[in-house]
Amino acid sequence: MISFLITLKHLISSFFHSMKDKEFQGLLVLTLTTLLSGTIFYATVEGFRLVDAIYFSVTTLTTVGYGDLAPKTDLGKIFTILYLFTGLGIILGLIRKLTVTRTTKRGSEDRSEE
């Protein structure tokens, strides 16, 4: 539990540090826009409840895919394919930027201690 809290602290710290970066801000807006568009699509076309639509959007883009929800219409299936390929790149870019910021910040902290 302690290691989880430490990791969470580092993640939150890196997030707020990354917010100063314009590229990170752009990726964050793209990520939120992608999640919102998926949520709206799945709620309207597939008839998912709002919570289910958000849940499905997040599990799809993070490639978790529990399999408890799935699109039933052909349009939903085609959208999911395009949504996954597009959104996955955006999510990976956001995670990469967050990781680079954390690594750079950590490296500068190590040099200042020397």
Residue, then its C-alpha position, 0 to 999 in steps of 0.5 A: m500500500i505504501s509503494f502505491l501511495i508513493t507511486l501515486k504521489h510521483l504520478i500526481s507530481s509529474f502531472f502538475h509539472s507536465m502541465k507547464d509544457k505546451e505539448f503535454q497540454g495539447l495531448l491532454v486536451l486531445t485525450l479528453t476530447t477523444l474520450l468525450s467523443g467516444t463517450i458521446f458516440y457510445a451513448t447515442v449510437e450503442g445506447f450505453r448508459l453514460v457511465d458505461a459509455i465512459y467506462f467503455s471509452v477508457t477501457t478501449l483506449t487503454t487496451v484493457g478491454y474486459g469484454d463485459l461491454a461491446p458494440k453491437t451495431d456495425l457502425g459501432k464496430i467500425f467506429t471502435i476500430l478507428y477510435l482505437f487506432t487514433g486514440l491509442g496513439i494519443i494516449l501513448g503520446l500523453i504517457r510518453k510525455l509524462t514519463v519524459t517529464r518525470t525522468t527529466k525532473r528526476g535526473s535534474e534532482d539527482r544532479s542537484e544532490e551531487 
